[in-house]
Amino acid sequence: MKTDAVDAATRAQRLCAELIPEARMIQNSPREIRDVLRSRLVMVSRCLPCQRAIGALLEKYNVATAASLPELLQLQAELHTT
């Protein structure tokens, strides 16, 4: 935010003309909902690459489940799920 005289005068004129919107603080209940949704988004964005990696392993070895993979690849798939 600039504080020189020209900008201060411009802001004062805009404030008098009601061209600057009123700022509002978010109430606690909507804030909590936003925080939960933001956390969910982060978790989903981390989960999807792991699911894709497991799917790529299954496709590469042409099997339907991770239990059908060779032992080391089962371990790799398990690491993607934890």
C-alpha positions in Angstrom: 0.0 0.0 0.0 1.5 3.4 -1.0 1.4 6.2 1.4 2.4 9.2 -0.6 0.2 12.3 -0.7 -1.2 11.8 -4.2 -2.3 8.2 -3.4 -3.7 9.3 -0.1 -5.8 12.0 -1.7 -7.0 9.5 -4.4 -8.0 7.1 -1.7 -9.8 9.8 0.3 -11.8 10.8 -2.8 -12.8 7.2 -3.5 -13.7 6.6 0.1 -16.0 9.7 0.1 -17.6 8.5 -3.2 -18.1 5.0 -1.6 -16.1 3.4 -4.4 -14.0 1.3 -1.9 -15.9 -1.8 -0.7 -16.4 -2.4 3.0 -14.1 -5.1 4.3 -15.7 -7.9 6.3 -14.2 -10.4 8.6 -15.3 -14.0 8.1 -17.3 -15.5 11.1 -15.9 -18.5 12.8 -18.3 -21.1 11.5 -17.7 -20.4 7.7 -14.0 -20.2 8.5 -14.0 -23.7 10.1 -15.8 -25.1 7.0 -13.3 -23.5 4.7 -10.4 -24.9 6.7 -11.9 -28.4 6.6 -12.5 -28.2 2.8 -9.0 -26.8 2.2 -7.5 -29.7 4.2 -9.6 -32.2 2.3 -8.4 -30.7 -1.0 -4.7 -31.1 0.1 -5.3 -34.7 1.1 -7.0 -35.5 -2.2 -4.3 -33.9 -4.2 -1.7 -36.0 -2.4 -3.8 -39.2 -2.7 -4.5 -39.2 -6.4 -0.8 -39.5 -7.6 -0.5 -42.6 -5.3 -3.6 -44.2 -6.8 -2.3 -43.5 -10.3 1.0 -45.1 -9.5 -0.7 -48.2 -8.2 -2.9 -48.3 -11.2 0.2 -48.0 -13.5 1.8 -51.0 -11.7 -1.3 -53.1 -12.1 -1.5 -52.1 -15.8 2.2 -52.8 -16.4 1.9 -56.3 -15.0 -1.6 -56.9 -16.3 -3.1 -57.9 -13.0 -6.4 -56.9 -11.3 -5.2 -56.5 -7.7 -2.0 -55.5 -5.8 -2.0 -59.0 -4.2 -1.4 -60.5 -7.7 1.9 -58.5 -8.1 5.3 -59.9 -7.3 6.4 -59.5 -3.7 8.6 -56.4 -4.2 6.0 -54.7 -6.3 3.4 -55.5 -3.6 5.6 -53.6 -1.2 5.9 -50.7 -3.6 2.1 -50.6 -3.9 1.7 -50.8 -0.1 4.1 -47.8 0.3 1.8 -45.8 -2.0 -1.2 -46.5 0.2 0.3 -45.5 3.5 
